[in-house]
Amino acid sequence: MAEKRFFTSIYLYKGKAVSDRRERRLISEDPVELAIHYSDNNADAMIVFDLSETDREHEENLEIMKAIASAAEIPVYGCGNVKRFEDIKKIIYTGCMYAGLNFSKQSNIDILEEVSKRFGREKIMVCVSSAAEFKDNAEIIDKYASLAIAVNAADEFDSQTADEMLKSSPVPVILPMPDAVPSYIADVLKKENVCGVFGPKLNVTAESIMGIKSFLSESGVEVNGFDAKLKFSDLKTDANGLVPVVVQEYRNKEVLMVAYMDEEAFNSTIKTGRMTYYSRSRKSKWVKGETSGHFQYVKSLTADCDKDTLLAKVSQVGVACHTGNYSCFFNEVVKKDYIDKDPRKVLEDVYNVILDRKEHPKEGSYTNYLFDKGIDKILKKVGEEATEIVIAAKNPDNEEIRYEISDFLYHCMVLMVEKGVTWEEIMSDLASR
């Protein structure tokens, strides 16, 4: 049985996140912040619905969708207000893994083949509101789409209608849930053609997703949860029954803090997805961020070779240290100058130097010369350096191509700064491919 997914959903209306497509009650002034909240709480993916009513609002929502796709650490599926081929292209260019076509509109049905051939069937999903829409278009859906979402004004269907839609769909379906009762969700996910569930009723359970997943797993539903390969009893503890935990930010690998876990904290961390420790001073369980809001969301837990220490890679909200510092390790003892050759660090550092040159011009700077000459000059250099790579690649000596690629990347970064594109956006896009 394929792994079933738990989707959260964001409904964008006038730049805000609202409750659903019908009532549109305000949920959050900041949809990106809400997306991060859903992502941190272990949703498997996120569907963003554009409820815009004007072309201008549509463009604004696409920008928000782009920000969500960049900030979220889970796949984002985008749909809504698609009128033409260009709208699908814009959704995909925001960084969304899927773009959706509303099959209640004939114009969307008409462009399915075109967008599928251009962007790939695996990037296209259809939004369908009835079994008839599936039946009438089953052949082209099967050929040109890889996924379907069952949608209507309330984003919920009675069980009979949902079953009819599932039987009629040639592709896996994401179903909306009329309620968030775990036993009901489990029964729905056990249906053969259901690949996931979503809906306004599930959004309110965001902080309980890991608990629901645990129930689903125990009910025989294969889900993306934490299936611990080691039990606490497999670890070597100190005389007080504790194991030290080294905590590392998963993105930049910075060590944040060291804390301790007992068995209760260990099990709670795995069950909730939030780092939980044993406080030796308070002699009690301690959920990191419970008071400050600076939670740590688990990305991975790994035991060392002796199984007496854990390494936790986390997504840190706010700061890790009670002093207000991002990391607890800030008291420098000794330091030797060295060249940091970590690829991501090097690219970010060079990018930041280029950005600083643009914001604070320096006389005689080649970078400022490029910015002063403008976009045409920058594009000319990017093209020239790309050609130099092609020429160098014909040379058996790899030194030349290494040099030319470095030149090309530098000029690409000048172009990125000129156009306001960040490495974070590039990495996000690459990660979703």
Secondary structure, DSSP 8 states (H G I E B T S, - for coil): ---BEEEEEEEEETTEEES-TTT--EEES-HHHHHHHHHHTT-SEEEEEE--SSHHHHHHHHHHHHHHHHH-SS-EEEES---SHHHHHHHHHTT-SEEEEETTSHHHHHHHHHHHHHH-GGGEEEEE-SHHHHHHTHHHHHHH-SEEEE--SSS---HHHHHHHHHH-SS-EEEE-S---HHHHHHHHTSTTEEEEE-HHHHTTGGGHHHHHHHHHHTT--BSS---SS-GGGS---TTS-EEEEEEETTT--EEEEEEE-HHHHHHHHHHSB-EEEETTTTEEEETTTTTS--EEEEEEEE-TTSS-EEEEEEE-S-SSTTS-SSS--------------HHHHHHHHHHHHHHHHHS--TT-HHHHHHHH-HHHHHHHHHHHHHHHHHHHTSS-HHHHHHHHHHHHHHHHHHHHHHT--HHHHHHHHHT-
